[in-house]
């Protein structure tokens, strides 16, 4: 790794994080809450100060400061440092509102990673703070690196490495060679959908502030809401269905959506194998849970349909919002919701989890291996959308899945030992790694919070939220000795 490349890129990113931190000041001024100016001013100034320090360090290192031949390892390190730095900077404003350092970091990391788990026990905080919760989710939903690749000319060449370092996975070939244009197009679609969602929520009767905050949290697949009862607190089926629509959109590939808009062919959606699987699984799980609610909870047909579709999409896309307290549902319904937490959204979406493409690859690989047992001489290739998937991509996918479930198992054990609660450990761990938000149980359920957890549990969950957002691999490579060959 070359230190001048690391400090140069991180300095640029921190500078823009600093400017972004000033935005909630607008909300503070608009609502005449002048006491809320200082928290965000302090966060912004701190980020700019660190950026300036890194720039001075850069001047003392030799070599070019142009980011035109950045290496994969350097990009991975920059992305990891950027997200960690963003988490700590995003935590600064919460300290001014009385949250402890651990709780402030928890809330901030939950926001930027779009997890949506909260430690807040009350929701009467100033508007600027509530706006910051949702806004950090919106920034994290598409990715801060993707944003900076789109707007910073210095990343015009290096953007491809950093882009894929932030969004690793088996679908890199779907992105255009002009990665800066791709990043810009993704953010335009993302912003446009967010505005549309907010406008429709406002038309449905939600006040403008809540409409903006909930649209930020919905399109980012985050889940934070200024309402203590989440979306169910608004008592409107129309609002629920608007959120359902945009949760579904946030869980679909934004790259695919961009292609559909560019070519003006809706049929491209159904030609995508990943999109077909995503849609089919959501419909099947919604139907099963809907039937359970109708026969066991004795809900009406419409109530069963609304509640099941909303909650399946909320957990499958890792949004984490709630139309009602599903902790009160029957055991069968909660088991199905637990299964839904492993479904995942599409690659290139705002959602977290294992990603639908990886599930498809894993099942196709298992199917092919079983066929080879019966026909040892058969030559079989794994395909997605009629394109052969390289063996190294399949190998990386299996390795990722192994690490994902391995981390989940270790976290389940750790949280269960600390909290003495197996259900909490089982569900809170997948919720953190999959960036989902609520778990199942009285403590971390849809109407609960993580405030009562031991600080060790909170640190474990913070760690998992970071790893889940970075999709494990960028974090794991940090432990390889070859990664730490430092050059100046």
N, C-alpha and C positions, 0 to 999 in steps of 0.2 A: 504494500500500500504506500501511496505517496501522500505525505502529510499536507503538501500544498494543495492537492486536489480536494482532500477531505475538508480542510479549513475553508477553502474558497467556496465550495458548494454549500457547506453548512452555514457560512456567513450570509450568503445570499438568501437561504431559506429562512434563517432566523430574522433577518431584516423584514421580510414580508410577513412572517408570523407576528412580528411586533406591530406592523401597520394594521394587520387584521384585528389585533387585540384592542385597537382604539374604536372599532365599529360600535360596540355596545354603548359607548359614550353618547351616541346619537339618541338611543332609546332613553338613556338617563336624562338628557336635556329635554327631550320631547315630553316626558312624563314629569318634568320638573323635580326629579330626584337627584339633586346635585351632589348628595353624599356618595352616590354610586359612580361618580366620575373618577375618583381616586383609585379604586381597585383596578380598573381597566387601563388607566393611565400608567399605573405602576407596572402592570404586566407588560405593556407595550414598551415602556422605557427600559425595563430589564432585558427584554429580548433584543432591543436595538443596541444596548450596551454590550451584551455578550457578542453580538454580531460585529461590533466595532473592535472588540478585543481580538476576535478571531482574524479579523482583517489585518490587524497589526502583526499578529503572529505570522500570517501569510507573507507579509512583506519581508520577514526575517528568514524565510525559507527559500531555497534555490529552486529553479525550474520554472516552467511556464505555469501561469495561472489560468490558461485557457482550458476549458473542460471538453476538449475535442477528442480525446482518446481515453476516456475514463474506462477502467476495467470493471468487469462484473463484480469482483470482490470489493472494490472501492464503492461501487454503486450500492451493494448490499449494506455496507457499513454506514454509508451516508443516509440511506433510508431508515435504518434502525436508529441511528442517532437523531434523525429529524423527528421521528415519532416520539421518542423518549423525551426530547427537548420540548416538543409541543405539549406533551402531557404535563410536564412540570410547570411550564409557563401558563397553561390553561388552568392550573390549580391555584395560581396566585390570587385571582379575584375572590375565590371562595374563602380564603383566609380572612378577608376583610368582613365577611358575613358571619363569622363565628365558628366556622368549621375547623376541626382539628387538622393538623398537617396530613395525617393518614386519610381522614375522611375527605379532605379537599382534593388530595391526589386521586382517591378512589372515584369521586364524582367527575373529575376532569378526564381521567383515563376512560371511564365508562362512556363519557361523551364523545371524545375524539375517536374511539374505537367503534362507535355506534352500538355499544352493548345495551345501554339503557337501564342497567341496574343502578339503583339509587340508595344513598344513605340519608336522604332528606326525610324527616319525620313531620315536617310542616311545609306548606306551599304558599305562605304569605310573605315570601321574600320580595324585594323590589323587582320591578319589571326588567331592569337591565340584567340582573342575575339570571332570571328565568329565560330571557332572550339568549344569554350566553350559553346556557345548557343546550338549547336546541341548535344554536348556530354552530357550536363546536361539532355537534353530530353531523350537521350538513357539510361542513368542511371535511370531516373524516369519511363521510359516506362515499364520495367519489375519490378521495385521496389527496392529501396535500401535495404530494410529489406530482401527481397528474395535473393539479392546478398550476404549480410552478413551472412545469414543463410547457404548459400552454401559454404562460404570460411572460416568462423570463427568456430574453434572447440568448443569454449565456448557456442555456440548456438546449439550444437548437440542435446540436450534434450529440451531446451526451445524453439527451433525453431518452433515447431508446433503452439504454442500459438501466437508467434509473426508473423508467416507466415499468419495465418488466421486473425489476427488483422489488418494487412496491406491490405489483400484482402478478406474482408468479402463478404458474399453472400450465395445463396442457393445451391452451388455445392461443398461443402467441401468434400463430399464423393468421389469425383473424384481424390483426391490427395492420394498418397501412404502413408502408415504409417511411412515409413522412409523419413520424410519430407526433411531432408538434401539432400538425393539423388534426390528427386523431384526438389528441388531448383537448384541443380547443373545441372540436365538434362534440365530444362527450360532455364537456362542461356546459355548452350551449343547450344541449338537450336536457341535461340535468336541471339547469336553471329554469328553462322553459316549462318543464313539467312541475317544478316546485311552485312557480307563479300560478300555473293553471290550477293546481291543487288548492292553494291558498284562496284563490278567487272563488272556486266552487264551494269551499267550506264557508266562506263569508256569505255567499248567496244562500247557503243552507241554514244560516242563522247564527253562526259562530262569530264572536267579536273579532275585529281585525287582528289584534295582537295574538290571540289564541290561534287564529287561522294561520298566521305566519309561522308561529312556533311549531304547530302540529304539522304543517306542510314540510318544514325543515326536517322534522323527526321522521316523517313518513317516507319521503323520497330517499332519505339516507339510510332507511331501515334501522333507525335508531330506537325510537319508542318513547323518548322523554316527552312528557306533556305538562303544560302548566297547570292542568287540572289534577287534583289529588287522586281522583278516581279514573284517571286515564281517559280514553275516548268514551267509555261508558258513562262518565260523569256528565256528559252533555245531553244524555237522554234522548237522542235522536237517531232513528234508523237510517234516515237519509245521510247523516254525517258518517255513520258506520259504513254505509255502502260506498261513499266517496273514498273513505280511507281504504276500504277493501280494494277498490279499483287501483289506487296508486300504490298500495303495498304489492299487488301483483306486478305492477309495472316496475317497481324498484327491485323486485326479485328476478326480473328478466334481464338479459344481457343488453347493456346500453349500446354496445357495438352493433348488435343485431338491430336494435331500434334505429340506430343511425343509418344502417344500410337500407332498412325498410323506407325511411324517410327520403333518403337520397334517390333510391330507385323507384320509389312510389309503388311498391308491390307488397301488399299485405300477406301474400302467399309465402313470402320468405320466412315468416314466423313459423309456419307449420312445416316448412322444409327443413328446419333446424331440429335435429334429433333431440338435442338437449331441451329445447323449448317444449317439444311434444311430451317428453318425459316429465318435465316440471309441471306442466299443465295437467297431465293425466293423474299424477300422484296427488296433487292438490285436490282435484275433484274427487278422487276415490276416498281419501282421508276425510274430506269434508262430508261426503255422503255417509260414511260409517259413523262419524261422530254425530252427525245430524240425526241419524236413526236412533242412536243411543240416547240423545237428549229428548227425542220425541217420546220414546217408549219408557225410559227410566226417569227422566226429569219431568216428564209430562208437559213439555213446552208445546206451544202451538207450532204448526208447520213452518210459518214464516220466522218465528223466533228461533227455532231449531236451525233453520237454514242460515240465518244471519249470524248467530253465535258460532256455529261450526265453521263456516267459511272464514269469518273474521279471525278466529283463534288459530285455525290451521295456517292461514297465510301469515299471521303475525309471528308464529313460531318457526315456520318453514323458511321464511325470508329473513329471520333473525331481527324482525322489527321490535317485537316484545311488548307492543301495546295490548290493551285489554278492553273488550266491549262490556265485560262483566267479570265478576269474581269466579273464575273457573275452579278455584279451590273448593267450591261448594258442589261441584259436579260429582257424579258417581265415580267409583273406582275404575270402571271400564273406560269411561271418558278420559280420565286422567292418564291411564295407561296409553291410550291412543295419542294423547297430547305429548307424552314422553317420547313415543316413537317419532312423532312429528318433529321433535327438536333435532333429530339426526338427518332430516330430509335434505336440507340446504337449498340455496337458490342457485341461479345459473352463474357460470363464469362471466366475468365482466360486468357483474351487477353490483349494487350497493350492499347486498347481503353478505353474511358471513357463513361459517360452517365449512364442511368438506367440499362443497360445490357439486352440482349435479353432473357435470362432465366427468369428474373423478369416479362417482358412483357408476356411471355408465361404463367407463373403462374397466373398472374392477370386475363388474359382473360379466362383461364380455370376455375378459381375460380368464375368469373362472370357467365360463362356458367352453372356451377354446381348449383349455387344459383338460377338461373332462372328455372332450371329443378326441383329443390326442391320446388319451389313455386307451380308448377303444380302437383308434386308428393311428398307431405310432408313426407311420410314414407320411401322414397327411401334412401338408404345408398350409397353414392358416394364418391369415393376417387380421389384425384388429382394425376395424374401420369405424369412423364416426362421420356422418354426412357423406358417406361413400369415399372418404379419404383415408388412406392407410395411416395409422398412428405409429410413429417410430418406436422401436423397442425401448430406447432410452427414456422416452416420455412415459411409457407404461411402467418401467422400472421406478422412475421417480414418483409416479402416482402411488404405487404400492408402498414405497418407502414413506411417502407423506401420510398415507392412511395409517400405517403402522405407528408412526410418531404421534399422530393425532389421537388415536385410541390409547396409546401408551401413556401419553400425557394425561388423558382423561382418567385412566385407572389410577395413576399416581396421585392426581389431585383429589379424586374420590376418597382415597385412603387418608390423605393428609387432612382434608376438611372434616371427614368423619371422626378422626382422632381428636382434632381440636374442638369441634362443636358437639361431639357425642350424639350426632344425629345423622343416621345413614341416608335418609331421604333427602335431607339438605345437601349432604356431600355428593350424592348421586346426581341431583338435578342442578345444583348451583355450579358444579364443575363443568358440565356440558354447556350450561348457559354462558359461562365465562369464556370458555375456549371457542364456542361457536358464536360469540358476541350476540347472544340472544336477549339477555336481560333478566326477566323473571324466571324463577324456578317453580317447583311444585312443593307445597307445604305451607304451613301457617306463617313461617318466618319470612321466606323469600318468595312467596307466592305473588300473584298479580297485584294484590292490594297491600302487600307487605313491603319491607325494605331491608337493606343489609346493615342498618345502623347498629343493631344489637350484636352483630358478629364480633368475635375476638379480633383484635388488631392483626394477629398473625394470619387469620383467615382472610382478612381484607387484603393483606400484602400478597398472599398466594393468589387471590382472585385478580388483583391488579396485574401481577405477573402473567397470569393466563390470558387476560384481556389483551395485553400487548402482543403476546405470542400468537393469539388467535387472529388478531388483525394483520400481523406480519406474515401469517400463514406458515409459521414454524421454521421453514427452511432458512430464511435470512438470519434467524436467531441461532439456529444450530451451527451454522458455518462459523460463527464467532468463536466456537470452541476448538476449531481445527488449528493446529500449530502453524500450518503454512499460511494461514490467514494473517498472522501477526508479523510478517516480514515487512518491517517499516523502512521506507525510503524517504529521503527528504528532497 
